[in-house]
Amino acid sequence: MPQKPHRPLTCIKDAIIRLYRCEKGAEGLEKLLIIGAIVIPLLGLLIIFRGRITEWTQNMWGDVQDDSESYDPNF
């Protein structure tokens, strides 16, 4: 007489089968992959050019500070 499968294993198997057959998650997965395809290259560019970006932002911030120091509200 064959043994009955354990109930928890049957539940897990059924859940995996439902997940495999369900197409609702495909749309979410596609969106996630598209976002990843955009974000990962941008992140790579930020890492590669971080020195130049830091220098550029520091220069721009310095210009803003210089302009604010020379600002005359009575002008």
MIPANU-600617 format. One record per atom (N, C-alpha, C, O, CB): atom name; x, y, z. Coordinates in nm, 2 decimals. Glycine has a CB too. Example, Ala and Ser with C-alpha at 12.3 -4.5 7.8 and 13.67 -1.06 7.14 Angstrom:
residues 2
<atomo = N	east = 1.32	north = -0.57	up = 0.78> $
<atomo = CA	east = 1.23	north = -0.45	up = 0.78> $
<atomo = C	east = 1.32	north = -0.33	up = 0.78> $
<atomo = O	east = 1.42	north = -0.33	up = 0.85> $
<atomo = CB	east = 1.13	north = -0.45	up = 0.90> $
<atomo = N	east = 1.28	north = -0.22	up = 0.71> $
<atomo = CA	east = 1.37	north = -0.11	up = 0.71> $
<atomo = C	east = 1.29	north = 0.00	up = 0.79> $
<atomo = O	east = 1.34	north = 0.11	up = 0.80> $
<atomo = CB	east = 1.41	north = -0.06	up = 0.57> $
//
This chain:
residues 75
<atomo = N	east = 0.08	north = -0.12	up = 0.00> $
<atomo = CA	east = 0.00	north = 0.00	up = 0.00> $
<atomo = C	east = 0.09	north = 0.12	up = 0.00> $
<atomo = O	east = 0.17	north = 0.14	up = 0.09> $
<atomo = CB	east = -0.10	north = 0.00	up = 0.12> $
<atomo = N	east = 0.08	north = 0.21	up = -0.10> $
<atomo = CA	east = 0.16	north = 0.33	up = -0.11> $
<atomo = C	east = 0.12	north = 0.43	up = 0.00> $
<atomo = O	east = 0.01	north = 0.44	up = 0.04> $
<atomo = CB	east = 0.15	north = 0.40	up = -0.24> $
<atomo = N	east = 0.23	north = 0.50	up = 0.05> $
<atomo = CA	east = 0.20	north = 0.60	up = 0.15> $
<atomo = C	east = 0.14	north = 0.72	up = 0.09> $
<atomo = O	east = 0.17	north = 0.76	up = -0.02> $
<atomo = CB	east = 0.34	north = 0.63	up = 0.22> $
<atomo = N	east = 0.06	north = 0.79	up = 0.17> $
<atomo = CA	east = 0.00	north = 0.91	up = 0.13> $
<atomo = C	east = 0.10	north = 1.02	up = 0.14> $
<atomo = O	east = 0.18	north = 1.03	up = 0.24> $
<atomo = CB	east = -0.13	north = 0.95	up = 0.21> $
<atomo = N	east = 0.11	north = 1.11	up = 0.04> $
<atomo = CA	east = 0.20	north = 1.22	up = 0.05> $
<atomo = C	east = 0.17	north = 1.31	up = 0.17> $
<atomo = O	east = 0.05	north = 1.32	up = 0.20> $
<atomo = CB	east = 0.21	north = 1.30	up = -0.08> $
<atomo = N	east = 0.27	north = 1.37	up = 0.22> $
<atomo = CA	east = 0.24	north = 1.46	up = 0.34> $
<atomo = C	east = 0.17	north = 1.58	up = 0.28> $
<atomo = O	east = 0.19	north = 1.63	up = 0.18> $
<atomo = CB	east = 0.38	north = 1.50	up = 0.40> $
<atomo = N	east = 0.07	north = 1.62	up = 0.36> $
<atomo = CA	east = -0.01	north = 1.74	up = 0.33> $
<atomo = C	east = 0.06	north = 1.86	up = 0.30> $
<atomo = O	east = 0.03	north = 1.93	up = 0.20> $
<atomo = CB	east = -0.12	north = 1.76	up = 0.44> $
<atomo = N	east = 0.17	north = 1.90	up = 0.38> $
<atomo = CA	east = 0.24	north = 2.02	up = 0.35> $
<atomo = C	east = 0.31	north = 2.02	up = 0.21> $
<atomo = O	east = 0.32	north = 2.12	up = 0.14> $
<atomo = CB	east = 0.34	north = 2.05	up = 0.46> $
<atomo = N	east = 0.36	north = 1.90	up = 0.18> $
<atomo = CA	east = 0.43	north = 1.89	up = 0.05> $
<atomo = C	east = 0.33	north = 1.90	up = -0.07> $
<atomo = O	east = 0.37	north = 1.96	up = -0.17> $
<atomo = CB	east = 0.51	north = 1.76	up = 0.04> $
<atomo = N	east = 0.22	north = 1.85	up = -0.05> $
<atomo = CA	east = 0.11	north = 1.86	up = -0.15> $
<atomo = C	east = 0.07	north = 2.01	up = -0.17> $
<atomo = O	east = 0.05	north = 2.06	up = -0.28> $
<atomo = CB	east = -0.01	north = 1.78	up = -0.12> $
<atomo = N	east = 0.06	north = 2.08	up = -0.06> $
<atomo = CA	east = 0.02	north = 2.22	up = -0.07> $
<atomo = C	east = 0.13	north = 2.30	up = -0.14> $
<atomo = O	east = 0.10	north = 2.39	up = -0.22> $
<atomo = CB	east = 0.00	north = 2.28	up = 0.08> $
<atomo = N	east = 0.25	north = 2.27	up = -0.11> $
<atomo = CA	east = 0.36	north = 2.34	up = -0.17> $
<atomo = C	east = 0.37	north = 2.31	up = -0.32> $
<atomo = O	east = 0.38	north = 2.40	up = -0.41> $
<atomo = CB	east = 0.50	north = 2.31	up = -0.11> $
<atomo = N	east = 0.35	north = 2.19	up = -0.36> $
<atomo = CA	east = 0.34	north = 2.15	up = -0.50> $
<atomo = C	east = 0.23	north = 2.22	up = -0.57> $
<atomo = O	east = 0.25	north = 2.27	up = -0.68> $
<atomo = CB	east = 0.33	north = 1.99	up = -0.51> $
<atomo = N	east = 0.11	north = 2.22	up = -0.51> $
<atomo = CA	east = 0.00	north = 2.28	up = -0.57> $
<atomo = C	east = 0.02	north = 2.43	up = -0.59> $
<atomo = O	east = -0.01	north = 2.49	up = -0.69> $
<atomo = CB	east = -0.13	north = 2.26	up = -0.49> $
<atomo = N	east = 0.09	north = 2.50	up = -0.49> $
<atomo = CA	east = 0.12	north = 2.64	up = -0.50> $
<atomo = C	east = 0.22	north = 2.67	up = -0.61> $
<atomo = O	east = 0.20	north = 2.77	up = -0.69> $
<atomo = CB	east = 0.17	north = 2.69	up = -0.37> $
<atomo = N	east = 0.31	north = 2.58	up = -0.63> $
<atomo = CA	east = 0.41	north = 2.60	up = -0.73> $
<atomo = C	east = 0.35	north = 2.58	up = -0.87> $
<atomo = O	east = 0.38	north = 2.66	up = -0.96> $
<atomo = CB	east = 0.53	north = 2.50	up = -0.72> $
<atomo = N	east = 0.26	north = 2.49	up = -0.88> $
<atomo = CA	east = 0.19	north = 2.46	up = -1.01> $
<atomo = C	east = 0.10	north = 2.58	up = -1.04> $
<atomo = O	east = 0.10	north = 2.63	up = -1.16> $
<atomo = CB	east = 0.10	north = 2.33	up = -1.00> $
<atomo = N	east = 0.03	north = 2.63	up = -0.94> $
<atomo = CA	east = -0.05	north = 2.75	up = -0.97> $
<atomo = C	east = 0.03	north = 2.87	up = -1.01> $
<atomo = O	east = -0.01	north = 2.95	up = -1.10> $
<atomo = CB	east = -0.14	north = 2.79	up = -0.84> $
<atomo = N	east = 0.14	north = 2.89	up = -0.94> $
<atomo = CA	east = 0.23	north = 3.00	up = -0.98> $
<atomo = C	east = 0.29	north = 2.99	up = -1.12> $
<atomo = O	east = 0.30	north = 3.09	up = -1.19> $
<atomo = CB	east = 0.35	north = 3.01	up = -0.87> $
<atomo = N	east = 0.32	north = 2.87	up = -1.16> $
<atomo = CA	east = 0.37	north = 2.84	up = -1.29> $
<atomo = C	east = 0.27	north = 2.87	up = -1.40> $
<atomo = O	east = 0.30	north = 2.93	up = -1.50> $
<atomo = CB	east = 0.42	north = 2.70	up = -1.30> $
<atomo = N	east = 0.15	north = 2.83	up = -1.37> $
<atomo = CA	east = 0.04	north = 2.85	up = -1.47> $
<atomo = C	east = -0.02	north = 2.99	up = -1.47> $
<atomo = O	east = -0.08	north = 3.03	up = -1.57> $
<atomo = CB	east = -0.07	north = 2.75	up = -1.45> $
<atomo = N	east = -0.01	north = 3.06	up = -1.37> $
<atomo = CA	east = -0.07	north = 3.20	up = -1.35> $
<atomo = C	east = 0.01	north = 3.29	up = -1.44> $
<atomo = O	east = 0.13	north = 3.30	up = -1.44> $
<atomo = CB	east = -0.07	north = 3.24	up = -1.21> $
<atomo = N	east = -0.07	north = 3.37	up = -1.52> $
<atomo = CA	east = -0.01	north = 3.47	up = -1.61> $
<atomo = C	east = -0.02	north = 3.61	up = -1.56> $
<atomo = O	east = 0.03	north = 3.71	up = -1.62> $
<atomo = CB	east = -0.07	north = 3.46	up = -1.75> $
<atomo = N	east = -0.08	north = 3.63	up = -1.44> $
<atomo = CA	east = -0.10	north = 3.76	up = -1.38> $
<atomo = C	east = 0.04	north = 3.82	up = -1.34> $
<atomo = O	east = 0.06	north = 3.94	up = -1.35> $
<atomo = CB	east = -0.19	north = 3.76	up = -1.26> $
<atomo = N	east = 0.13	north = 3.74	up = -1.30> $
<atomo = CA	east = 0.26	north = 3.78	up = -1.25> $
<atomo = C	east = 0.35	north = 3.82	up = -1.37> $
<atomo = O	east = 0.45	north = 3.89	up = -1.35> $
<atomo = CB	east = 0.32	north = 3.68	up = -1.17> $
<atomo = N	east = 0.32	north = 3.77	up = -1.49> $
<atomo = CA	east = 0.40	north = 3.80	up = -1.61> $
<atomo = C	east = 0.41	north = 3.95	up = -1.64> $
<atomo = O	east = 0.52	north = 4.00	up = -1.67> $
<atomo = CB	east = 0.35	north = 3.72	up = -1.73> $
<atomo = N	east = 0.30	north = 4.02	up = -1.62> $
<atomo = CA	east = 0.30	north = 4.16	up = -1.65> $
<atomo = C	east = 0.39	north = 4.24	up = -1.55> $
<atomo = O	east = 0.47	north = 4.33	up = -1.59> $
<atomo = CB	east = 0.16	north = 4.22	up = -1.65> $
<atomo = N	east = 0.38	north = 4.20	up = -1.43> $
<atomo = CA	east = 0.46	north = 4.27	up = -1.33> $
<atomo = C	east = 0.61	north = 4.24	up = -1.35> $
<atomo = O	east = 0.69	north = 4.32	up = -1.33> $
<atomo = CB	east = 0.42	north = 4.22	up = -1.19> $
<atomo = N	east = 0.64	north = 4.11	up = -1.38> $
<atomo = CA	east = 0.77	north = 4.07	up = -1.41> $
<atomo = C	east = 0.83	north = 4.15	up = -1.53> $
<atomo = O	east = 0.95	north = 4.19	up = -1.53> $
<atomo = CB	east = 0.78	north = 3.92	up = -1.43> $
<atomo = N	east = 0.75	north = 4.16	up = -1.63> $
<atomo = CA	east = 0.79	north = 4.24	up = -1.75> $
<atomo = C	east = 0.82	north = 4.38	up = -1.71> $
<atomo = O	east = 0.93	north = 4.44	up = -1.76> $
<atomo = CB	east = 0.69	north = 4.23	up = -1.86> $
<atomo = N	east = 0.74	north = 4.45	up = -1.63> $
<atomo = CA	east = 0.76	north = 4.58	up = -1.59> $
<atomo = C	east = 0.89	north = 4.59	up = -1.51> $
<atomo = O	east = 0.97	north = 4.68	up = -1.53> $
<atomo = CB	east = 0.65	north = 4.64	up = -1.51> $
<atomo = N	east = 0.91	north = 4.50	up = -1.42> $
<atomo = CA	east = 1.03	north = 4.49	up = -1.34> $
<atomo = C	east = 1.16	north = 4.48	up = -1.43> $
<atomo = O	east = 1.26	north = 4.54	up = -1.40> $
<atomo = CB	east = 1.03	north = 4.38	up = -1.24> $
<atomo = N	east = 1.15	north = 4.39	up = -1.53> $
<atomo = CA	east = 1.27	north = 4.38	up = -1.62> $
<atomo = C	east = 1.29	north = 4.50	up = -1.70> $
<atomo = O	east = 1.41	north = 4.54	up = -1.72> $
<atomo = CB	east = 1.24	north = 4.26	up = -1.71> $
<atomo = N	east = 1.19	north = 4.57	up = -1.74> $
<atomo = CA	east = 1.21	north = 4.69	up = -1.82> $
<atomo = C	east = 1.27	north = 4.80	up = -1.73> $
<atomo = O	east = 1.36	north = 4.87	up = -1.77> $
<atomo = CB	east = 1.07	north = 4.74	up = -1.88> $
<atomo = N	east = 1.22	north = 4.81	up = -1.61> $
<atomo = CA	east = 1.28	north = 4.91	up = -1.52> $
<atomo = C	east = 1.42	north = 4.88	up = -1.49> $
<atomo = O	east = 1.51	north = 4.96	up = -1.48> $
<atomo = CB	east = 1.20	north = 4.92	up = -1.39> $
<atomo = N	east = 1.45	north = 4.75	up = -1.47> $
<atomo = CA	east = 1.59	north = 4.71	up = -1.44> $
<atomo = C	east = 1.68	north = 4.73	up = -1.56> $
<atomo = O	east = 1.80	north = 4.77	up = -1.55> $
<atomo = CB	east = 1.59	north = 4.56	up = -1.41> $
<atomo = N	east = 1.63	north = 4.72	up = -1.68> $
<atomo = CA	east = 1.71	north = 4.74	up = -1.80> $
<atomo = C	east = 1.74	north = 4.89	up = -1.82> $
<atomo = O	east = 1.84	north = 4.93	up = -1.88> $
<atomo = CB	east = 1.63	north = 4.69	up = -1.93> $
<atomo = N	east = 1.66	north = 4.98	up = -1.76> $
<atomo = CA	east = 1.68	north = 5.12	up = -1.76> $
<atomo = C	east = 1.77	north = 5.16	up = -1.65> $
<atomo = O	east = 1.87	north = 5.24	up = -1.66> $
<atomo = CB	east = 1.55	north = 5.20	up = -1.76> $
<atomo = N	east = 1.74	north = 5.11	up = -1.53> $
<atomo = CA	east = 1.81	north = 5.16	up = -1.41> $
<atomo = C	east = 1.96	north = 5.11	up = -1.40> $
<atomo = O	east = 2.05	north = 5.18	up = -1.36> $
<atomo = CB	east = 1.74	north = 5.11	up = -1.28> $
<atomo = N	east = 1.98	north = 4.99	up = -1.44> $
<atomo = CA	east = 2.12	north = 4.93	up = -1.42> $
<atomo = C	east = 2.22	north = 5.00	up = -1.51> $
<atomo = O	east = 2.33	north = 5.04	up = -1.46> $
<atomo = CB	east = 2.12	north = 4.78	up = -1.46> $
<atomo = N	east = 2.19	north = 5.03	up = -1.64> $
<atomo = CA	east = 2.29	north = 5.11	up = -1.71> $
<atomo = C	east = 2.31	north = 5.25	up = -1.66> $
<atomo = O	east = 2.42	north = 5.31	up = -1.65> $
<atomo = CB	east = 2.24	north = 5.12	up = -1.86> $
<atomo = N	east = 2.20	north = 5.32	up = -1.61> $
<atomo = CA	east = 2.21	north = 5.45	up = -1.55> $
<atomo = C	east = 2.30	north = 5.44	up = -1.42> $
<atomo = O	east = 2.38	north = 5.53	up = -1.40> $
<atomo = CB	east = 2.07	north = 5.51	up = -1.52> $
<atomo = N	east = 2.28	north = 5.34	up = -1.34> $
<atomo = CA	east = 2.36	north = 5.33	up = -1.22> $
<atomo = C	east = 2.51	north = 5.31	up = -1.26> $
<atomo = O	east = 2.59	north = 5.36	up = -1.20> $
<atomo = CB	east = 2.31	north = 5.21	up = -1.14> $
<atomo = N	east = 2.53	north = 5.23	up = -1.36> $
<atomo = CA	east = 2.67	north = 5.21	up = -1.41> $
<atomo = C	east = 2.73	north = 5.34	up = -1.46> $
<atomo = O	east = 2.85	north = 5.37	up = -1.43> $
<atomo = CB	east = 2.67	north = 5.11	up = -1.53> $
<atomo = N	east = 2.65	north = 5.42	up = -1.53> $
<atomo = CA	east = 2.71	north = 5.55	up = -1.57> $
<atomo = C	east = 2.73	north = 5.65	up = -1.45> $
<atomo = O	east = 2.84	north = 5.72	up = -1.45> $
<atomo = CB	east = 2.61	north = 5.62	up = -1.67> $
<atomo = N	east = 2.65	north = 5.64	up = -1.35> $
<atomo = CA	east = 2.67	north = 5.72	up = -1.23> $
<atomo = C	east = 2.80	north = 5.68	up = -1.16> $
<atomo = O	east = 2.87	north = 5.76	up = -1.11> $
<atomo = CB	east = 2.55	north = 5.72	up = -1.14> $
<atomo = N	east = 2.82	north = 5.55	up = -1.16> $
<atomo = CA	east = 2.94	north = 5.50	up = -1.09> $
<atomo = C	east = 3.07	north = 5.54	up = -1.17> $
<atomo = O	east = 3.17	north = 5.58	up = -1.11> $
<atomo = CB	east = 2.93	north = 5.35	up = -1.07> $
<atomo = N	east = 3.06	north = 5.52	up = -1.30> $
<atomo = CA	east = 3.18	north = 5.55	up = -1.38> $
<atomo = C	east = 3.21	north = 5.70	up = -1.38> $
<atomo = O	east = 3.33	north = 5.73	up = -1.37> $
<atomo = CB	east = 3.15	north = 5.51	up = -1.53> $
<atomo = N	east = 3.11	north = 5.79	up = -1.39> $
<atomo = CA	east = 3.13	north = 5.93	up = -1.39> $
<atomo = C	east = 3.11	north = 6.00	up = -1.26> $
<atomo = O	east = 3.09	north = 6.12	up = -1.26> $
<atomo = CB	east = 3.05	north = 5.99	up = -1.50> $
<atomo = N	east = 3.12	north = 5.93	up = -1.15> $
<atomo = CA	east = 3.09	north = 5.99	up = -1.02> $
<atomo = C	east = 3.19	north = 6.10	up = -0.99> $
<atomo = O	east = 3.15	north = 6.20	up = -0.93> $
<atomo = CB	east = 3.10	north = 5.89	up = -0.91> $
<atomo = N	east = 3.32	north = 6.09	up = -1.03> $
<atomo = CA	east = 3.41	north = 6.20	up = -1.00> $
<atomo = C	east = 3.38	north = 6.33	up = -1.08> $
<atomo = O	east = 3.38	north = 6.44	up = -1.02> $
<atomo = CB	east = 3.55	north = 6.16	up = -1.04> $
<atomo = N	east = 3.34	north = 6.31	up = -1.20> $
<atomo = CA	east = 3.30	north = 6.43	up = -1.28> $
<atomo = C	east = 3.17	north = 6.49	up = -1.24> $
<atomo = O	east = 3.15	north = 6.61	up = -1.23> $
<atomo = CB	east = 3.29	north = 6.39	up = -1.43> $
<atomo = N	east = 3.08	north = 6.40	up = -1.20> $
<atomo = CA	east = 2.95	north = 6.45	up = -1.15> $
<atomo = C	east = 2.97	north = 6.53	up = -1.02> $
<atomo = O	east = 2.91	north = 6.63	up = -0.99> $
<atomo = CB	east = 2.85	north = 6.34	up = -1.13> $
<atomo = N	east = 3.05	north = 6.47	up = -0.93> $
<atomo = CA	east = 3.08	north = 6.54	up = -0.80> $
<atomo = C	east = 3.14	north = 6.68	up = -0.83> $
<atomo = O	east = 3.11	north = 6.78	up = -0.76> $
<atomo = CB	east = 3.17	north = 6.45	up = -0.71> $
<atomo = N	east = 3.24	north = 6.68	up = -0.91> $
<atomo = CA	east = 3.31	north = 6.81	up = -0.95> $
<atomo = C	east = 3.21	north = 6.91	up = -1.01> $
<atomo = O	east = 3.21	north = 7.03	up = -0.97> $
<atomo = CB	east = 3.42	north = 6.78	up = -1.05> $
<atomo = N	east = 3.13	north = 6.86	up = -1.09> $
<atomo = CA	east = 3.03	north = 6.95	up = -1.16> $
<atomo = C	east = 2.93	north = 7.01	up = -1.06> $
<atomo = O	east = 2.90	north = 7.13	up = -1.06> $
<atomo = CB	east = 2.95	north = 6.88	up = -1.27> $
<atomo = N	east = 2.88	north = 6.92	up = -0.97> $
<atomo = CA	east = 2.78	north = 6.97	up = -0.87> $
<atomo = C	east = 2.85	north = 7.06	up = -0.77> $
<atomo = O	east = 2.79	north = 7.16	up = -0.73> $
<atomo = CB	east = 2.72	north = 6.85	up = -0.79> $
<atomo = N	east = 2.98	north = 7.04	up = -0.73> $
<atomo = CA	east = 3.05	north = 7.13	up = -0.64> $
<atomo = C	east = 3.07	north = 7.26	up = -0.71> $
<atomo = O	east = 3.05	north = 7.37	up = -0.64> $
<atomo = CB	east = 3.18	north = 7.07	up = -0.60> $
<atomo = N	east = 3.10	north = 7.26	up = -0.83> $
<atomo = CA	east = 3.12	north = 7.39	up = -0.91> $
<atomo = C	east = 2.99	north = 7.47	up = -0.92> $
<atomo = O	east = 2.99	north = 7.59	up = -0.90> $
<atomo = CB	east = 3.18	north = 7.37	up = -1.05> $
<atomo = N	east = 2.88	north = 7.40	up = -0.95> $
<atomo = CA	east = 2.75	north = 7.46	up = -0.96> $
<atomo = C	east = 2.71	north = 7.52	up = -0.82> $
<atomo = O	east = 2.66	north = 7.63	up = -0.81> $
<atomo = CB	east = 2.65	north = 7.37	up = -1.01> $
<atomo = N	east = 2.73	north = 7.44	up = -0.71> $
<atomo = CA	east = 2.70	north = 7.49	up = -0.58> $
<atomo = C	east = 2.78	north = 7.61	up = -0.54> $
<atomo = O	east = 2.73	north = 7.70	up = -0.48> $
<atomo = CB	east = 2.71	north = 7.38	up = -0.48> $
<atomo = N	east = 2.91	north = 7.61	up = -0.58> $
<atomo = CA	east = 3.00	north = 7.72	up = -0.55> $
<atomo = C	east = 2.95	north = 7.85	up = -0.62> $
<atomo = O	east = 2.95	north = 7.96	up = -0.57> $
<atomo = CB	east = 3.14	north = 7.69	up = -0.59> $
<atomo = N	east = 2.90	north = 7.83	up = -0.75> $
<atomo = CA	east = 2.85	north = 7.94	up = -0.82> $
<atomo = C	east = 2.72	north = 8.00	up = -0.76> $
<atomo = O	east = 2.70	north = 8.12	up = -0.75> $
<atomo = CB	east = 2.81	north = 7.90	up = -0.97> $
<atomo = N	east = 2.64	north = 7.91	up = -0.71> $
<atomo = CA	east = 2.51	north = 7.95	up = -0.64> $
<atomo = C	east = 2.55	north = 8.03	up = -0.51> $
<atomo = O	east = 2.49	north = 8.13	up = -0.48> $
<atomo = CB	east = 2.43	north = 7.83	up = -0.60> $
<atomo = N	east = 2.65	north = 7.98	up = -0.44> $
<atomo = CA	east = 2.69	north = 8.05	up = -0.31> $
<atomo = C	east = 2.75	north = 8.19	up = -0.35> $
<atomo = O	east = 2.72	north = 8.29	up = -0.28> $
<atomo = CB	east = 2.79	north = 7.97	up = -0.24> $
<atomo = N	east = 2.83	north = 8.19	up = -0.45> $
<atomo = CA	east = 2.89	north = 8.32	up = -0.49> $
<atomo = C	east = 2.78	north = 8.42	up = -0.53> $
<atomo = O	east = 2.79	north = 8.54	up = -0.50> $
<atomo = CB	east = 2.99	north = 8.30	up = -0.61> $
<atomo = N	east = 2.69	north = 8.37	up = -0.61> $
<atomo = CA	east = 2.58	north = 8.46	up = -0.65> $
<atomo = C	east = 2.49	north = 8.51	up = -0.53> $
<atomo = O	east = 2.45	north = 8.62	up = -0.53> $
<atomo = CB	east = 2.49	north = 8.39	up = -0.75> $
<atomo = N	east = 2.47	north = 8.42	up = -0.43> $
<atomo = CA	east = 2.39	north = 8.46	up = -0.32> $
<atomo = C	east = 2.47	north = 8.56	up = -0.23> $
<atomo = O	east = 2.41	north = 8.65	up = -0.16> $
<atomo = CB	east = 2.35	north = 8.34	up = -0.24> $
<atomo = N	east = 2.60	north = 8.55	up = -0.22> $
<atomo = CA	east = 2.68	north = 8.65	up = -0.14> $
<atomo = C	east = 2.68	north = 8.79	up = -0.21> $
<atomo = O	east = 2.69	north = 8.89	up = -0.14> $
<atomo = CB	east = 2.82	north = 8.60	up = -0.13> $
<atomo = N	east = 2.68	north = 8.79	up = -0.34> $
<atomo = CA	east = 2.68	north = 8.92	up = -0.41> $
<atomo = C	east = 2.54	north = 8.98	up = -0.43> $
<atomo = O	east = 2.53	north = 9.08	up = -0.50> $
<atomo = CB	east = 2.76	north = 8.91	up = -0.54> $
<atomo = N	east = 2.44	north = 8.91	up = -0.38> $
<atomo = CA	east = 2.30	north = 8.96	up = -0.40> $
<atomo = C	east = 2.27	north = 9.08	up = -0.32> $
<atomo = O	east = 2.30	north = 9.08	up = -0.20> $
<atomo = CB	east = 2.20	north = 8.84	up = -0.37> $
<atomo = N	east = 2.22	north = 9.18	up = -0.38> $
<atomo = CA	east = 2.19	north = 9.31	up = -0.31> $
<atomo = C	east = 2.04	north = 9.32	up = -0.32> $
<atomo = O	east = 1.98	north = 9.35	up = -0.43> $
<atomo = CB	east = 2.26	north = 9.43	up = -0.38> $
<atomo = N	east = 1.96	north = 9.31	up = -0.21> $
<atomo = CA	east = 1.82	north = 9.31	up = -0.22> $
<atomo = C	east = 1.77	north = 9.45	up = -0.25> $
<atomo = O	east = 1.65	north = 9.47	up = -0.29> $
<atomo = CB	east = 1.76	north = 9.27	up = -0.08> $
<atomo = N	east = 1.85	north = 9.56	up = -0.23> $
<atomo = CA	east = 1.81	north = 9.69	up = -0.26> $
<atomo = C	east = 1.83	north = 9.73	up = -0.41> $
<atomo = O	east = 1.80	north = 9.84	up = -0.45> $
<atomo = CB	east = 1.88	north = 9.79	up = -0.18> $
<atomo = N	east = 1.88	north = 9.64	up = -0.49> $
<atomo = CA	east = 1.91	north = 9.67	up = -0.63> $
<atomo = C	east = 1.79	north = 9.68	up = -0.71> $
<atomo = O	east = 1.79	north = 9.70	up = -0.83> $
<atomo = CB	east = 2.00	north = 9.57	up = -0.68> $
//
